[in-house]
Amino acid sequence: MVRNDEFFLRRWVAYYGKELGMENLYVFLDGKDQPIPDWCPGVHVTACDKIPGKVVELDRRRLEFLSDVAAGLLEKYDLVIGTDADEFLVVDPSESSGLAEFLSSIDVRTSVSGLGVDVGQNISCEGEIESVSPFLSQRKYGLLSTRYSKPSVVSRPVRWGSGFHRIKGHDFHIARGLFLFHFGYVDLKRIEARFNDKDRVSGGWSRHLAKRARTISLVSRKKALEWEKWTEFARNVQNLVRPPYAWNKPAMFNLDIVVRIPDRFNKIV
């Protein structure tokens, strides 16, 4: 579900359309004032009544709606993937399989997660993002993030918590070789522009957007560690450790681990 976010939605449609087929994509526009795009033939696009409320309440209602949608789609499909428009569930190219093939090869009892990689702009060496080139050919640094190790893939009806961050009443499992790349912090100028978006300001998003500067700061100043070793470490820790306040969310001892994304990912997203 998106509102005023064509920049990411175009990339989302192109990626998941290639991996899963355009006819298997479902996009919901938050507000009937949003024009139905004419550049995604075959995609199921629905303009909905705008969901009211500030950030927390709005997101709760949004995920209630999308949980109901997913439950309905599971009458037709074996698996349903739920993500935001700036999130991309990616199979490591070393696995030599596409997303549909990979997910079909593993046992998804209730849900499966990709390891969260929060991609940020390293302002010391990376310029403004270009829309015509793959993101991962322009951004090489990411924060291994419990926040984005989301239970994105489900095999039966569930109730997602706000932002897809958890499933109510269920634990989660992070699959080896699967990653969730989050690109919301990929460009400082785009974040600054969102601060001036009237819809987001009125909806109470200013504080949320301000947090995005932290990822950019971390990837810009911390030494990037080796991908293979530290993604394995993060996956093992997050599969085992839970915060005391939420047993169905991952934890990683509040470690800020920045890694360099291997070149084999360059052309994927």
PyRosetta script that sets phi, psi and omega in degrees:
from pyrosetta import init, pose_from_sequence

init()
pose = pose_from_sequence("MVRNDEFFLRRWVAYYGKELGMENLYVFLDGKDQPIPDWCPGVHVTACDKIPGKVVELDRRRLEFLSDVAAGLLEKYDLVIGTDADEFLVVDPSESSGLAEFLSSIDVRTSVSGLGVDVGQNISCEGEIESVSPFLSQRKYGLLSTRYSKPSVVSRPVRWGSGFHRIKGHDFHIARGLFLFHFGYVDLKRIEARFNDKDRVSGGWSRHLAKRARTISLVSRKKALEWEKWTEFARNVQNLVRPPYAWNKPAMFNLDIVVRIPDRFNKIV")
pose.set_psi(1, 130.0)
pose.set_omega(1, -174.4)
pose.set_phi(2, -135.8)
pose.set_psi(2, 159.8)
pose.set_omega(2, 171.8)
pose.set_phi(3, -145.0)
pose.set_psi(3, 123.8)
pose.set_omega(3, 177.8)
pose.set_phi(4, 51.2)
pose.set_psi(4, 50.4)
pose.set_omega(4, -175.5)
pose.set_phi(5, -140.1)
pose.set_psi(5, 48.4)
pose.set_omega(5, -176.5)
pose.set_phi(6, -63.8)
pose.set_psi(6, -30.9)
pose.set_omega(6, -178.6)
pose.set_phi(7, -55.4)
pose.set_psi(7, -50.7)
pose.set_omega(7, -179.8)
pose.set_phi(8, -79.8)
pose.set_psi(8, -35.6)
pose.set_omega(8, -177.2)
pose.set_phi(9, -61.8)
pose.set_psi(9, -40.1)
pose.set_omega(9, 176.7)
pose.set_phi(10, -57.8)
pose.set_psi(10, -44.7)
pose.set_omega(10, -179.7)
pose.set_phi(11, -67.1)
pose.set_psi(11, -39.7)
pose.set_omega(11, 179.4)
pose.set_phi(12, -61.1)
pose.set_psi(12, -47.8)
pose.set_omega(12, -179.8)
pose.set_phi(13, -64.0)
pose.set_psi(13, -43.4)
pose.set_omega(13, -179.4)
pose.set_phi(14, -62.5)
pose.set_psi(14, -43.8)
pose.set_omega(14, -177.2)
pose.set_phi(15, -69.3)
pose.set_psi(15, -56.0)
pose.set_omega(15, -176.1)
pose.set_phi(16, -70.8)
pose.set_psi(16, -28.5)
pose.set_omega(16, 174.8)
pose.set_phi(17, -63.2)
pose.set_psi(17, -40.6)
pose.set_omega(17, 177.3)
pose.set_phi(18, -66.8)
pose.set_psi(18, -40.7)
pose.set_omega(18, -175.9)
pose.set_phi(19, -77.2)
pose.set_psi(19, -35.6)
pose.set_omega(19, -169.2)
pose.set_phi(20, -122.3)
pose.set_psi(20, -14.9)
pose.set_omega(20, -174.4)
pose.set_phi(21, 97.7)
pose.set_psi(21, 130.6)
pose.set_omega(21, -177.7)
pose.set_phi(22, -55.7)
pose.set_psi(22, -35.1)
pose.set_omega(22, -176.0)
pose.set_phi(23, -69.2)
pose.set_psi(23, -9.9)
pose.set_omega(23, -179.9)
pose.set_phi(24, -105.4)
pose.set_psi(24, 13.8)
pose.set_omega(24, 178.3)
pose.set_phi(25, -104.3)
pose.set_psi(25, 139.9)
pose.set_omega(25, -179.1)
pose.set_phi(26, -129.9)
pose.set_psi(26, 117.7)
pose.set_omega(26, -177.3)
pose.set_phi(27, -120.2)
pose.set_psi(27, 134.3)
pose.set_omega(27, 179.2)
pose.set_phi(28, -120.4)
pose.set_psi(28, 123.3)
pose.set_omega(28, 179.5)
pose.set_phi(29, -90.0)
pose.set_psi(29, 126.8)
pose.set_omega(29, -177.2)
pose.set_phi(30, -82.0)
pose.set_psi(30, 87.1)
pose.set_omega(30, -179.6)
pose.set_phi(31, 123.5)
pose.set_psi(31, 129.2)
pose.set_omega(31, -179.8)
pose.set_phi(32, -76.3)
pose.set_psi(32, -2.6)
pose.set_omega(32, 172.5)
pose.set_phi(33, -81.3)
pose.set_psi(33, -5.3)
pose.set_omega(33, 179.1)
pose.set_phi(34, -84.0)
pose.set_psi(34, 126.4)
pose.set_omega(34, -179.9)
pose.set_phi(35, -70.8)
pose.set_psi(35, 141.2)
pose.set_omega(35, 174.9)
pose.set_phi(36, -70.7)
pose.set_psi(36, 121.6)
pose.set_omega(36, -176.7)
pose.set_phi(37, -67.6)
pose.set_psi(37, 144.6)
pose.set_omega(37, 179.6)
pose.set_phi(38, -101.1)
pose.set_psi(38, 9.7)
pose.set_omega(38, -175.1)
pose.set_phi(39, -108.0)
pose.set_psi(39, 14.2)
pose.set_omega(39, 179.5)
pose.set_phi(40, -133.7)
pose.set_psi(40, 65.7)
pose.set_omega(40, -178.3)
pose.set_phi(41, -60.4)
pose.set_psi(41, 136.8)
pose.set_omega(41, 179.0)
pose.set_phi(42, 93.7)
pose.set_psi(42, -21.2)
pose.set_omega(42, -179.5)
pose.set_phi(43, -77.3)
pose.set_psi(43, 139.7)
pose.set_omega(43, 176.7)
pose.set_phi(44, -82.0)
pose.set_psi(44, 104.5)
pose.set_omega(44, -178.1)
pose.set_phi(45, -114.9)
pose.set_psi(45, 126.9)
pose.set_omega(45, -178.2)
pose.set_phi(46, -127.6)
pose.set_psi(46, 127.6)
pose.set_omega(46, 172.8)
pose.set_phi(47, -89.7)
pose.set_psi(47, 123.7)
pose.set_omega(47, -175.7)
pose.set_phi(48, -109.3)
pose.set_psi(48, 163.4)
pose.set_omega(48, 169.7)
pose.set_phi(49, -58.9)
pose.set_psi(49, 137.6)
pose.set_omega(49, -178.3)
pose.set_phi(50, -62.8)
pose.set_psi(50, 133.2)
pose.set_omega(50, 179.6)
pose.set_phi(51, -77.5)
pose.set_psi(51, 124.7)
pose.set_omega(51, -177.3)
pose.set_phi(52, -82.8)
pose.set_psi(52, 163.8)
pose.set_omega(52, 172.0)
pose.set_phi(53, 117.0)
pose.set_psi(53, 167.4)
pose.set_omega(53, 175.0)
pose.set_phi(54, -79.8)
pose.set_psi(54, -179.5)
pose.set_omega(54, -169.9)
pose.set_phi(55, -49.0)
pose.set_psi(55, -56.9)
pose.set_omega(55, -172.5)
pose.set_phi(56, -65.7)
pose.set_psi(56, -49.6)
pose.set_omega(56, -178.8)
pose.set_phi(57, -66.0)
pose.set_psi(57, -40.3)
pose.set_omega(57, 179.2)
pose.set_phi(58, -60.7)
pose.set_psi(58, -46.3)
pose.set_omega(58, -177.1)
pose.set_phi(59, -68.2)
pose.set_psi(59, -35.4)
pose.set_omega(59, 176.4)
pose.set_phi(60, -61.5)
pose.set_psi(60, -45.7)
pose.set_omega(60, 179.7)
pose.set_phi(61, -66.4)
pose.set_psi(61, -38.1)
pose.set_omega(61, 179.2)
pose.set_phi(62, -60.2)
pose.set_psi(62, -44.2)
pose.set_omega(62, -177.7)
pose.set_phi(63, -76.2)
pose.set_psi(63, -26.4)
pose.set_omega(63, 171.0)
pose.set_phi(64, -62.8)
pose.set_psi(64, -45.1)
pose.set_omega(64, 178.4)
pose.set_phi(65, -61.7)
pose.set_psi(65, -47.8)
pose.set_omega(65, -176.9)
pose.set_phi(66, -69.9)
pose.set_psi(66, -30.7)
pose.set_omega(66, 174.2)
pose.set_phi(67, -63.7)
pose.set_psi(67, -40.1)
pose.set_omega(67, 176.9)
pose.set_phi(68, -65.3)
pose.set_psi(68, -41.1)
pose.set_omega(68, 177.8)
pose.set_phi(69, -60.4)
pose.set_psi(69, -46.4)
pose.set_omega(69, -179.2)
pose.set_phi(70, -61.1)
pose.set_psi(70, -41.5)
pose.set_omega(70, 178.6)
pose.set_phi(71, -59.4)
pose.set_psi(71, -41.6)
pose.set_omega(71, 177.4)
pose.set_phi(72, -66.0)
pose.set_psi(72, -40.1)
pose.set_omega(72, -179.2)
pose.set_phi(73, -67.9)
pose.set_psi(73, -27.1)
pose.set_omega(73, 179.7)
pose.set_phi(74, -71.3)
pose.set_psi(74, -6.6)
pose.set_omega(74, 170.2)
pose.set_phi(75, -76.5)
pose.set_psi(75, -18.1)
pose.set_omega(75, -178.7)
pose.set_phi(76, -109.5)
pose.set_psi(76, -35.8)
pose.set_omega(76, -173.6)
pose.set_phi(77, -112.3)
pose.set_psi(77, 156.8)
pose.set_omega(77, 174.4)
pose.set_phi(78, -77.0)
pose.set_psi(78, -35.7)
pose.set_omega(78, -177.5)
pose.set_phi(79, -135.9)
pose.set_psi(79, 148.5)
pose.set_omega(79, 173.3)
pose.set_phi(80, -128.4)
pose.set_psi(80, 135.3)
pose.set_omega(80, 177.1)
pose.set_phi(81, -106.3)
pose.set_psi(81, 129.8)
pose.set_omega(81, 174.9)
pose.set_phi(82, -118.6)
pose.set_psi(82, 122.8)
pose.set_omega(82, 177.4)
pose.set_phi(83, -144.2)
pose.set_psi(83, 163.8)
pose.set_omega(83, 167.2)
pose.set_phi(84, -78.5)
pose.set_psi(84, 168.6)
pose.set_omega(84, -175.4)
pose.set_phi(85, -69.1)
pose.set_psi(85, -19.1)
pose.set_omega(85, 179.7)
pose.set_phi(86, -102.2)
pose.set_psi(86, 20.4)
pose.set_omega(86, -179.0)
pose.set_phi(87, -121.3)
pose.set_psi(87, 134.3)
pose.set_omega(87, -173.5)
pose.set_phi(88, -131.8)
pose.set_psi(88, 115.7)
pose.set_omega(88, 178.4)
pose.set_phi(89, -83.1)
pose.set_psi(89, 116.1)
pose.set_omega(89, -168.6)
pose.set_phi(90, -126.7)
pose.set_psi(90, 133.6)
pose.set_omega(90, 172.4)
pose.set_phi(91, -86.3)
pose.set_psi(91, 134.7)
pose.set_omega(91, 176.6)
pose.set_phi(92, -56.1)
pose.set_psi(92, 128.0)
pose.set_omega(92, 179.9)
pose.set_phi(93, -55.8)
pose.set_psi(93, -22.4)
pose.set_omega(93, 178.1)
pose.set_phi(94, -67.7)
pose.set_psi(94, -15.8)
pose.set_omega(94, 177.9)
pose.set_phi(95, -78.5)
pose.set_psi(95, -16.2)
pose.set_omega(95, 177.2)
pose.set_phi(96, 57.1)
pose.set_psi(96, 40.6)
pose.set_omega(96, 175.5)
pose.set_phi(97, -148.8)
pose.set_psi(97, 153.2)
pose.set_omega(97, 175.9)
pose.set_phi(98, -79.7)
pose.set_psi(98, 177.1)
pose.set_omega(98, -175.6)
pose.set_phi(99, -64.9)
pose.set_psi(99, -46.9)
pose.set_omega(99, -178.5)
pose.set_phi(100, -63.3)
pose.set_psi(100, -44.1)
pose.set_omega(100, 179.3)
pose.set_phi(101, -63.0)
pose.set_psi(101, -43.3)
pose.set_omega(101, -179.3)
pose.set_phi(102, -62.5)
pose.set_psi(102, -48.9)
pose.set_omega(102, -177.7)
pose.set_phi(103, -66.6)
pose.set_psi(103, -30.5)
pose.set_omega(103, 177.7)
pose.set_phi(104, -71.0)
pose.set_psi(104, -19.1)
pose.set_omega(104, -175.5)
pose.set_phi(105, -91.6)
pose.set_psi(105, -8.2)
pose.set_omega(105, -177.7)
pose.set_phi(106, -114.1)
pose.set_psi(106, 160.5)
pose.set_omega(106, -179.1)
pose.set_phi(107, -89.7)
pose.set_psi(107, 108.8)
pose.set_omega(107, 177.9)
pose.set_phi(108, -102.8)
pose.set_psi(108, 95.5)
pose.set_omega(108, -174.4)
pose.set_phi(109, -72.6)
pose.set_psi(109, -48.3)
pose.set_omega(109, 172.4)
pose.set_phi(110, -127.4)
pose.set_psi(110, -50.5)
pose.set_omega(110, 179.4)
pose.set_phi(111, -150.2)
pose.set_psi(111, 165.8)
pose.set_omega(111, 172.0)
pose.set_phi(112, -143.5)
pose.set_psi(112, 147.8)
pose.set_omega(112, -177.5)
pose.set_phi(113, -119.5)
pose.set_psi(113, 154.0)
pose.set_omega(113, 164.9)
pose.set_phi(114, -97.6)
pose.set_psi(114, 152.2)
pose.set_omega(114, 176.7)
pose.set_phi(115, -66.0)
pose.set_psi(115, 129.1)
pose.set_omega(115, -176.2)
pose.set_phi(116, -74.2)
pose.set_psi(116, 125.3)
pose.set_omega(116, 175.6)
pose.set_phi(117, -123.3)
pose.set_psi(117, 108.5)
pose.set_omega(117, -177.9)
pose.set_phi(118, -90.4)
pose.set_psi(118, 99.9)
pose.set_omega(118, -174.2)
pose.set_phi(119, -79.4)
pose.set_psi(119, 130.4)
pose.set_omega(119, -179.5)
pose.set_phi(120, -128.4)
pose.set_psi(120, 160.2)
pose.set_omega(120, 176.2)
pose.set_phi(121, -80.2)
pose.set_psi(121, 122.0)
pose.set_omega(121, 172.5)
pose.set_phi(122, -84.4)
pose.set_psi(122, 99.0)
pose.set_omega(122, -171.6)
pose.set_phi(123, -69.6)
pose.set_psi(123, -10.0)
pose.set_omega(123, 177.4)
pose.set_phi(124, -78.3)
pose.set_psi(124, -18.7)
pose.set_omega(124, -175.7)
pose.set_phi(125, -147.1)
pose.set_psi(125, 0.3)
pose.set_omega(125, -177.9)
pose.set_phi(126, -123.5)
pose.set_psi(126, 133.5)
pose.set_omega(126, -178.1)
pose.set_phi(127, -90.4)
pose.set_psi(127, -166.5)
pose.set_omega(127, -179.6)
pose.set_phi(128, -63.2)
pose.set_psi(128, 141.7)
pose.set_omega(128, -177.3)
pose.set_phi(129, -69.6)
pose.set_psi(129, 141.9)
pose.set_omega(129, 176.4)
pose.set_phi(130, -105.4)
pose.set_psi(130, 133.5)
pose.set_omega(130, -175.9)
pose.set_phi(131, -75.2)
pose.set_psi(131, -20.1)
pose.set_omega(131, -173.7)
pose.set_phi(132, -85.8)
pose.set_psi(132, -15.9)
pose.set_omega(132, -177.5)
pose.set_phi(133, -107.7)
pose.set_psi(133, 154.2)
pose.set_omega(133, 177.1)
pose.set_phi(134, -57.3)
pose.set_psi(134, 138.7)
pose.set_omega(134, 179.6)
pose.set_phi(135, -55.4)
pose.set_psi(135, -45.2)
pose.set_omega(135, -172.6)
pose.set_phi(136, -79.6)
pose.set_psi(136, -0.2)
pose.set_omega(136, 167.7)
pose.set_phi(137, -88.8)
pose.set_psi(137, -12.1)
pose.set_omega(137, -178.1)
pose.set_phi(138, -111.9)
pose.set_psi(138, -19.5)
pose.set_omega(138, -177.7)
pose.set_phi(139, -125.7)
pose.set_psi(139, 122.4)
pose.set_omega(139, -172.4)
pose.set_phi(140, -116.7)
pose.set_psi(140, 5.1)
pose.set_omega(140, -174.3)
pose.set_phi(141, -129.7)
pose.set_psi(141, 139.7)
pose.set_omega(141, 179.8)
pose.set_phi(142, -145.4)
pose.set_psi(142, 153.3)
pose.set_omega(142, 176.4)
pose.set_phi(143, -98.5)
pose.set_psi(143, 124.6)
pose.set_omega(143, 176.8)
pose.set_phi(144, -72.0)
pose.set_psi(144, 113.1)
pose.set_omega(144, -163.7)
pose.set_phi(145, -122.6)
pose.set_psi(145, 123.4)
pose.set_omega(145, 173.3)
pose.set_phi(146, -63.2)
pose.set_psi(146, -29.4)
pose.set_omega(146, -177.4)
pose.set_phi(147, -62.0)
pose.set_psi(147, -29.9)
pose.set_omega(147, -176.6)
pose.set_phi(148, -107.8)
pose.set_psi(148, 7.5)
pose.set_omega(148, 167.8)
pose.set_phi(149, -82.3)
pose.set_psi(149, 74.3)
pose.set_omega(149, -170.7)
pose.set_phi(150, -94.3)
pose.set_psi(150, 147.1)
pose.set_omega(150, 173.7)
pose.set_phi(151, -76.5)
pose.set_psi(151, 71.6)
pose.set_omega(151, -169.4)
pose.set_phi(152, -76.0)
pose.set_psi(152, -29.3)
pose.set_omega(152, -173.6)
pose.set_phi(153, -106.4)
pose.set_psi(153, 126.4)
pose.set_omega(153, -178.7)
pose.set_phi(154, -127.1)
pose.set_psi(154, 149.0)
pose.set_omega(154, -178.9)
pose.set_phi(155, -113.4)
pose.set_psi(155, -3.9)
pose.set_omega(155, 176.9)
pose.set_phi(156, -151.7)
pose.set_psi(156, 163.4)
pose.set_omega(156, -178.1)
pose.set_phi(157, -59.1)
pose.set_psi(157, 131.7)
pose.set_omega(157, -179.8)
pose.set_phi(158, -139.3)
pose.set_psi(158, 174.1)
pose.set_omega(158, 172.8)
pose.set_phi(159, -116.4)
pose.set_psi(159, 105.3)
pose.set_omega(159, 175.2)
pose.set_phi(160, -70.0)
pose.set_psi(160, 142.5)
pose.set_omega(160, 169.0)
pose.set_phi(161, -80.2)
pose.set_psi(161, 174.5)
pose.set_omega(161, -177.4)
pose.set_phi(162, -50.6)
pose.set_psi(162, 136.2)
pose.set_omega(162, 175.7)
pose.set_phi(163, 70.0)
pose.set_psi(163, 14.7)
pose.set_omega(163, -175.4)
pose.set_phi(164, 64.1)
pose.set_psi(164, 17.2)
pose.set_omega(164, -171.1)
pose.set_phi(165, -74.1)
pose.set_psi(165, -19.2)
pose.set_omega(165, 179.5)
pose.set_phi(166, -158.0)
pose.set_psi(166, 167.7)
pose.set_omega(166, 172.7)
pose.set_phi(167, -115.7)
pose.set_psi(167, 126.2)
pose.set_omega(167, -175.7)
pose.set_phi(168, -66.1)
pose.set_psi(168, 124.3)
pose.set_omega(168, 176.7)
pose.set_phi(169, 83.9)
pose.set_psi(169, 5.4)
pose.set_omega(169, -178.5)
pose.set_phi(170, -136.3)
pose.set_psi(170, 147.5)
pose.set_omega(170, 172.2)
pose.set_phi(171, -81.6)
pose.set_psi(171, -171.4)
pose.set_omega(171, -177.8)
pose.set_phi(172, -141.6)
pose.set_psi(172, 167.0)
pose.set_omega(172, 176.6)
pose.set_phi(173, -140.3)
pose.set_psi(173, 130.3)
pose.set_omega(173, 178.7)
pose.set_phi(174, -94.3)
pose.set_psi(174, 119.6)
pose.set_omega(174, -177.4)
pose.set_phi(175, -78.6)
pose.set_psi(175, 139.0)
pose.set_omega(175, 174.5)
pose.set_phi(176, -67.4)
pose.set_psi(176, 132.6)
pose.set_omega(176, 178.9)
pose.set_phi(177, 89.5)
pose.set_psi(177, 3.1)
pose.set_omega(177, -178.3)
pose.set_phi(178, -120.9)
pose.set_psi(178, 134.0)
pose.set_omega(178, -176.9)
pose.set_phi(179, -132.1)
pose.set_psi(179, 146.5)
pose.set_omega(179, 170.4)
pose.set_phi(180, -109.7)
pose.set_psi(180, 106.5)
pose.set_omega(180, 177.2)
pose.set_phi(181, -87.4)
pose.set_psi(181, 124.8)
pose.set_omega(181, 177.1)
pose.set_phi(182, -107.9)
pose.set_psi(182, 127.4)
pose.set_omega(182, -174.3)
pose.set_phi(183, -113.3)
pose.set_psi(183, 15.7)
pose.set_omega(183, -177.7)
pose.set_phi(184, -65.3)
pose.set_psi(184, -18.9)
pose.set_omega(184, -177.1)
pose.set_phi(185, -112.2)
pose.set_psi(185, 24.6)
pose.set_omega(185, -168.9)
pose.set_phi(186, -79.5)
pose.set_psi(186, -12.9)
pose.set_omega(186, -176.3)
pose.set_phi(187, -152.6)
pose.set_psi(187, 119.7)
pose.set_omega(187, -175.8)
pose.set_phi(188, -62.3)
pose.set_psi(188, -40.2)
pose.set_omega(188, -179.0)
pose.set_phi(189, -64.7)
pose.set_psi(189, -36.2)
pose.set_omega(189, 178.4)
pose.set_phi(190, -67.4)
pose.set_psi(190, -37.3)
pose.set_omega(190, 177.4)
pose.set_phi(191, -64.6)
pose.set_psi(191, -44.3)
pose.set_omega(191, 179.2)
pose.set_phi(192, -61.2)
pose.set_psi(192, -37.5)
pose.set_omega(192, 178.3)
pose.set_phi(193, -65.3)
pose.set_psi(193, -35.0)
pose.set_omega(193, 179.9)
pose.set_phi(194, -69.2)
pose.set_psi(194, -27.7)
pose.set_omega(194, 175.8)
pose.set_phi(195, -60.5)
pose.set_psi(195, -26.8)
pose.set_omega(195, -177.9)
pose.set_phi(196, -95.8)
pose.set_psi(196, 2.5)
pose.set_omega(196, 178.5)
pose.set_phi(197, -75.9)
pose.set_psi(197, 119.1)
pose.set_omega(197, -173.9)
pose.set_phi(198, -61.3)
pose.set_psi(198, -38.5)
pose.set_omega(198, 179.7)
pose.set_phi(199, -60.9)
pose.set_psi(199, -43.1)
pose.set_omega(199, -176.8)
pose.set_phi(200, -73.7)
pose.set_psi(200, -37.2)
pose.set_omega(200, 177.8)
pose.set_phi(201, -63.3)
pose.set_psi(201, -46.8)
pose.set_omega(201, -179.1)
pose.set_phi(202, -67.3)
pose.set_psi(202, -26.5)
pose.set_omega(202, 179.4)
pose.set_phi(203, -85.4)
pose.set_psi(203, 1.5)
pose.set_omega(203, 176.5)
pose.set_phi(204, 82.6)
pose.set_psi(204, 24.7)
pose.set_omega(204, -175.9)
pose.set_phi(205, -85.6)
pose.set_psi(205, -4.8)
pose.set_omega(205, -173.5)
pose.set_phi(206, -57.7)
pose.set_psi(206, -45.9)
pose.set_omega(206, -179.9)
pose.set_phi(207, -64.4)
pose.set_psi(207, -41.4)
pose.set_omega(207, 178.9)
pose.set_phi(208, -60.8)
pose.set_psi(208, -44.9)
pose.set_omega(208, -179.3)
pose.set_phi(209, -66.3)
pose.set_psi(209, -33.9)
pose.set_omega(209, -179.8)
pose.set_phi(210, -62.5)
pose.set_psi(210, -31.9)
pose.set_omega(210, 179.6)
pose.set_phi(211, -62.9)
pose.set_psi(211, -24.7)
pose.set_omega(211, -176.4)
pose.set_phi(212, -66.4)
pose.set_psi(212, -24.2)
pose.set_omega(212, 178.2)
pose.set_phi(213, -65.2)
pose.set_psi(213, -24.5)
pose.set_omega(213, -178.9)
pose.set_phi(214, -64.9)
pose.set_psi(214, -43.1)
pose.set_omega(214, 179.1)
pose.set_phi(215, -61.9)
pose.set_psi(215, -43.4)
pose.set_omega(215, 178.5)
pose.set_phi(216, -61.8)
pose.set_psi(216, -42.0)
pose.set_omega(216, 178.6)
pose.set_phi(217, -61.8)
pose.set_psi(217, -44.5)
pose.set_omega(217, -177.0)
pose.set_phi(218, -65.8)
pose.set_psi(218, -46.1)
pose.set_omega(218, -177.8)
pose.set_phi(219, -71.8)
pose.set_psi(219, -19.7)
pose.set_omega(219, -179.6)
pose.set_phi(220, -83.4)
pose.set_psi(220, -28.3)
pose.set_omega(220, -173.5)
pose.set_phi(221, -113.3)
pose.set_psi(221, -21.2)
pose.set_omega(221, -178.8)
pose.set_phi(222, -88.5)
pose.set_psi(222, 147.7)
pose.set_omega(222, 176.5)
pose.set_phi(223, -68.1)
pose.set_psi(223, 131.1)
pose.set_omega(223, 179.8)
pose.set_phi(224, -78.7)
pose.set_psi(224, 131.9)
pose.set_omega(224, -178.5)
pose.set_phi(225, -95.7)
pose.set_psi(225, 171.1)
pose.set_omega(225, -174.7)
pose.set_phi(226, -73.8)
pose.set_psi(226, 132.1)
pose.set_omega(226, -171.8)
pose.set_phi(227, -60.4)
pose.set_psi(227, -55.5)
pose.set_omega(227, -171.0)
pose.set_phi(228, -59.6)
pose.set_psi(228, -48.4)
pose.set_omega(228, -176.5)
pose.set_phi(229, -64.8)
pose.set_psi(229, -46.7)
pose.set_omega(229, -169.9)
pose.set_phi(230, -84.4)
pose.set_psi(230, -25.9)
pose.set_omega(230, 172.2)
pose.set_phi(231, -70.0)
pose.set_psi(231, -36.0)
pose.set_omega(231, 175.8)
pose.set_phi(232, -64.3)
pose.set_psi(232, -43.7)
pose.set_omega(232, 177.7)
pose.set_phi(233, -59.9)
pose.set_psi(233, -48.8)
pose.set_omega(233, -177.3)
pose.set_phi(234, -63.0)
pose.set_psi(234, -41.9)
pose.set_omega(234, 180.0)
pose.set_phi(235, -62.5)
pose.set_psi(235, -45.9)
pose.set_omega(235, -178.9)
pose.set_phi(236, -63.2)
pose.set_psi(236, -44.4)
pose.set_omega(236, -179.0)
pose.set_phi(237, -65.1)
pose.set_psi(237, -47.4)
pose.set_omega(237, -176.6)
pose.set_phi(238, -66.7)
pose.set_psi(238, -29.4)
pose.set_omega(238, 177.2)
pose.set_phi(239, -70.5)
pose.set_psi(239, -20.5)
pose.set_omega(239, -175.5)
pose.set_phi(240, -106.3)
pose.set_psi(240, -36.0)
pose.set_omega(240, -168.5)
pose.set_phi(241, -98.5)
pose.set_psi(241, 137.8)
pose.set_omega(241, 178.1)
pose.set_phi(242, -126.8)
pose.set_psi(242, 144.1)
pose.set_omega(242, 173.8)
pose.set_phi(243, -70.1)
pose.set_psi(243, 149.1)
pose.set_omega(243, -177.2)
pose.set_phi(244, -64.0)
pose.set_psi(244, -21.8)
pose.set_omega(244, -176.8)
pose.set_phi(245, -93.5)
pose.set_psi(245, -7.3)
pose.set_omega(245, -177.8)
pose.set_phi(246, -156.5)
pose.set_psi(246, 94.0)
pose.set_omega(246, -175.5)
pose.set_phi(247, -68.1)
pose.set_psi(247, -15.7)
pose.set_omega(247, -179.3)
pose.set_phi(248, -105.1)
pose.set_psi(248, 25.3)
pose.set_omega(248, 170.2)
pose.set_phi(249, -124.1)
pose.set_psi(249, 152.0)
pose.set_omega(249, 179.1)
pose.set_phi(250, -79.5)
pose.set_psi(250, 156.8)
pose.set_omega(250, 174.4)
pose.set_phi(251, -137.0)
pose.set_psi(251, 159.8)
pose.set_omega(251, -178.1)
pose.set_phi(252, -149.1)
pose.set_psi(252, 38.7)
pose.set_omega(252, 175.7)
pose.set_phi(253, 57.6)
pose.set_psi(253, 26.7)
pose.set_omega(253, 179.1)
pose.set_phi(254, 60.2)
pose.set_psi(254, 26.4)
pose.set_omega(254, 178.4)
pose.set_phi(255, -78.1)
pose.set_psi(255, 137.0)
pose.set_omega(255, 173.9)
pose.set_phi(256, -104.2)
pose.set_psi(256, 98.1)
pose.set_omega(256, -176.4)
pose.set_phi(257, -107.0)
pose.set_psi(257, 113.5)
pose.set_omega(257, 176.7)
pose.set_phi(258, -99.4)
pose.set_psi(258, 133.4)
pose.set_omega(258, -179.7)
pose.set_phi(259, -126.3)
pose.set_psi(259, 158.1)
pose.set_omega(259, 171.9)
pose.set_phi(260, -93.9)
pose.set_psi(260, 127.1)
pose.set_omega(260, -177.8)
pose.set_phi(261, -77.8)
pose.set_psi(261, 125.3)
pose.set_omega(261, -176.8)
pose.set_phi(262, -60.9)
pose.set_psi(262, 152.6)
pose.set_omega(262, -177.9)
pose.set_phi(263, -64.7)
pose.set_psi(263, -20.1)
pose.set_omega(263, -179.4)
pose.set_phi(264, -64.9)
pose.set_psi(264, -15.1)
pose.set_omega(264, 176.9)
pose.set_phi(265, -88.1)
pose.set_psi(265, -5.7)
pose.set_omega(265, -167.5)
pose.set_phi(266, -51.1)
pose.set_psi(266, -41.5)
pose.set_omega(266, -169.9)
pose.set_phi(267, -101.7)
pose.set_psi(267, 6.1)
pose.set_omega(267, -172.6)
pose.set_phi(268, -76.9)
pose.set_psi(268, -49.4)
pose.set_omega(268, -177.5)
pose.set_phi(269, -119.1)
pose.dump_pdb("model.pdb")
